[in-house]
Structure formats: C-alpha cells, structure tokens
Amino acid sequence: MKRFIRSLTTPLGPLTVEMSEIGLRYIGTRKENIDVRWSDPYDNDDDDRLSAVKTYLADYFYGREPGRNDIPLDMTGISDFRKRVYSELMKVGFGEVVTYGELGKRAGYTGSAR
C-alpha cells in the first residue's frame, strides 16, 4: 500500500504526518515509530490529503476553528475499543474539554480511563 509522509513544523515542534491510500494513519513526533510498524515503502511526494492535514493543523494551532474534519482515517489494525473511542473523540467540539473518563463513558466503556 502506498503511503505519504511529511514532517510539519508546528508550535509543538516538528510532527510527522503519515497518510495511506485509505486515510490518515499517524501523527506524532518520531518517524522511527512509522518505520517499525510498516514494511511498505513510502513516498514523500506532495499529496492533497497531506495538504489538508497541514491546513487543519495550522488552523488548530493558531486558534482558528478548523471546521468539520473530513480527513479520512486509516484504522487498519485498530481495536474495536479504540475505534469507538476515536469515533466519540471526533464528536468533541473545538475548545470543548472532555475527560478520559467521560470519553470512555460516551464510547460505552464506563471505567475504562486509566
């Protein structure tokens, strides 16, 4: 599967963003994490989906509401628990604060916060 990787400069420091052909796969601070999990080659070509992530993160970090998130996610290999939590997390509004406990409860996993 083809994947696209770009390093972005943010107020938190550099972030690595990875997209697969399905959707957003990874955002984090260490490229090594990607290379360990994937055996497929990657492409640093500019991809429209990477540009959409860059715009979304720029809006977020500069205090502008990024708007509706239409960036697809690649949840290949993700547990049902995490999928449900991510689904609920996507419903949290910009600037809204939710505890881990509340997020777990919304996902149907009361008491799941660590």
ABEGO torsion letter per residue (X at the ends): XBBBBBBBBBAAEBBBBBBBAAEBABBBABAAAAAAABABBBBABBBAAAAAAAAAAAAAAAGBBAEBBABBBBABGBBAAAAAAAAAAAABBBGBBBBAAAAAAAAGBBGABX
